[in-house]
Amino acid sequence: MNSIDFSIVVPALPYLWEGLKFSLILTLAAFAIGMVLGTALALVQHLEVPILAQFARGYIAIMRSIPLILVLFWFFFLVPIVIGYLNGTGRPVPIGATYTAFITFGLFEAAYYSEIIRVGLRSLPKGQYEAAEALSLPTWKIYWLVILPQVIRAVSPIILSQTIILFQDTSLVYVLSMTDLLGAASKLGQLNGRLVELYLTVAVVYFVICFAASQLVAVLKARTAIKTR
Amino acid sequence: MITTADVSPPIIEMSGVTKRYGSFSALNSVSLSVSKGERIVICGPSGSGKSTLIRCINRIEQHDDGRISVDGVELDGKLKNIDAIRREVGMVFQSFNLFPHLSIVENCMLAPVEARGIPKREARDRAMHFLAKVKIPEQADKYPGQLSGGQQQRVAIARALCMLPKIMLFDEPTSALDPEMVKEVLDTMVELAGDGMTMLCVTHEMGFAREVADRVVFMDRGAIVEEEEPESFFSAPRSDRAKDFLQQILH
């Protein structure tokens, strides 16, 4: 029982693959939600939109000060109670682990992405804004066609680095008993008693994916560096 | 030249324009009237407010006091009016400010398509026309980063012209250029002046001022100190400050 036996990994692969698929989907969904919402949060601050700018600052401060695992719990246990309270029945309305994970990670990452984009917006030369204004482009088109394409390109290595961290953080859905890559390994391991082998296997998978992605970050960095004159 | 300028109605009218940054007055109740087709060179020591003056005309800077009207439209903070004025006023910056993520021809097409709703094909034809005018049509598909400073500035001129403006503002267009590239940009501007464009140029290129300016406006400490025809300004400046300034730049 105590000897290491990797032969049990082969039959486990289909189940681990299911787990990995969920980890990747959750990463992609959180990335998509986080980028859209994060860009919006960055823009309302950059444009100093009344009320919304203050809201964005407060939101980001809170999200960045609370551990992700706590936000997950909060959504999982508290939001059903709040919804139940709001719809008048007083009975909790469960939103399910999957939705909890998608929404939580999306909202949480939005705070981090928005800080990255906000810095990008500030670092763009003022002349870009002025030239676009002088050409009588409407404000939303200035941002959509001139500013954001440059900002996103400039910060894409940092965005990707953050997304690698996000991918690793998705393993936290373990606390909601979900079957992501780590969850799959853990569940199988508890059944067959081969936790060490399975944890080693998924560690290698995490390493390969994250290492490959960070190599991509290096390539991106080199490319954006050439772009700047 | 001066006489025709005198009869046509002013296309830019500024009166009592004041701009403050905190307690510092960048413009101190400046009044200036520009006729259609007039070419004005604005010069003066750094910090004299000359850039601020032309940047107020199209609301890149917002003036605090006084009135500005451009082509009969009052610049009063209404978005509709700001937009109407910006459509008629092209601007060329010291640092070119081309959009680095767009190709040269896309730089020139962006505003006509996105701000004026002109069909892409027409905008492309127009862009190529003005790129030919500034003599770099062969660079159309390159990106700004691949061009020299002089070429970039000529693209910036073409980009502004693609909006078919009535007025062109130049904010030290040759100050960021290597010396050997100054001439190609000035030549483009001289040609533009020959076409009858109303031009306001902030520049220290006194040769250019002599050649094309109808009027030289000398500014110091946020105020217009002298307005003269180039010949009389250069040969016989009236104020001591203008004399000092000319001595320094003509060494």
Interface residues (C-beta under 8 A of the other chain):
Chain A: P125 G127 Q128 E130 A131 A132 E133 A134 L135 S136 L137 P138 K141 L145 V146 P149 Q150 R153 K227 T228 R229
Chain B: N58 R59 I60 D83 R86 R87 V89 G90 M91 F93 S95 F96 N97 L98 F99 P100 H101 L110 A111 E114 A115 G145 A156 R159 A160 M163
